[in-house]
Amino acid sequence: MTNLWDPISFGNISLNHRLAMAPMTRSRANEDGTPGPLTAEYYTQRASLGLLITEGVQPSDDGQGYLNTPGIYTDAHVEGWREVTTAVHEAGASMFLQLMHAGRMSHPDNTPHHRTAVAPSAIAPGVPMFTRTGAQDIPTPRELSVEEIAATVQDFRTAAAAAIRAGADGVELHGANGYLLQQFFAPNANVRTDQYGGSIENRARFALEVARGVAEEIGAERTGIRLSPGLTLGGLDEGPESADLYRYLVGELAKLDLAYVHVLHIGDEDLLRDIRAAFPNTLLVLRAGRAREDVAVDVEAGLADIAPIASWALANPDVVERLRTGAELNEGNPATYYGGGAAGYTDYPVLETAGK
């Protein structure tokens, strides 16, 4: 039986255990999208997790959804991320940048060009967005043309190449959490009648084109993808075909020989088993609301190869040591999750200073 503390190698990555840092938005980039001055410190503090998957990084102006999220499509972005990856590598960890296009989950006030958000179809998500002037309703997005879809695939390719130039070990495509790739999956967000809408194969087409394009650009061994089957964030409803769409999608992703698939799992156990059976390479599974005593369950059962850590890693730079020794975990402060400075970002205590 595989143990949480067994080593694992995949793609160009070797880990001493089966934990990793899951991507978490922190909204602390500079105005131009370059990583802020504390970003290198934040990730380096968590180097013991071995594989660090960054917060979502937009591949273009159109891809930005929230305030102060980082990008990876300008020379300044590349230089900023190079400082982060250099520090992380010196600390002995590997880093994948998560490429996140927010699609309709955006507001013109939050983007550099202040244009209407783009999406599979001109359907607003029906949820508010935080802006500098407070919460606002998200306007109806503009439907992407077929030519613009091809250009967006190229944006992902260009951003992936930029991530490698910045020293990243690879990229994770954000196909989850209500953002652009998942928007194409959901019939209530995608009512297209062309080759990108309607059937399961058509709704999965864009994600597969992005995955194929990025794998061709930087190598399949440097490419992962995150999925969240059935998740309804951003007003999405994947409908009764949701599970079958993911069965098809993961089967096609397996043909691309990607480094990994990362599943945010919310409870369809049959689907998780089918994903495990369909994907022969490394599978990361993060269960929403997982109890501490259940961290190793999926790894030990053979349903996952790696168990990523999310909010526990945010609040515990030394979460690996704490889990290994049974030490108490720090509680995170939600008020400091998004935006701000060092408070709630780089100032959580580690074991040798906790309680002092």
Buried (B, 14 or more C-beta within 10 A) or exposed (E): EBEBBEEBEBBEBEBEBBBBBBBBBBBBBBEEBBBBEBBBBBBBBBBBBBBBBBBBBBBBBBBBBBBBBBBBBBEBBBEBBBBBBBBBBEBEBBBBBBBBBBBBBBBBEBBBEEEBBBBBBBBBBEBEBBBEEEEBEBBBBBBBEEEBBBEBBBBBBBBBBBBBBBBBBBBBBBBBBBBBBBBBBBBBBBEBEEEBBBEBEBBBBBBBBBBBBBBEBBBBBBBBBBBBBBBEBBBBEBEEBBBEBBBBBBBBBBEBBBBBBBBBBBEBEEBBEBBBEBBEBBBBBBBEEBEEEEBBBBBBEEBBBBBBBBBBBBBBBBBBBBBBEEBEBBEBEEEBBBBBEEEBBBEBBBBEEBEE
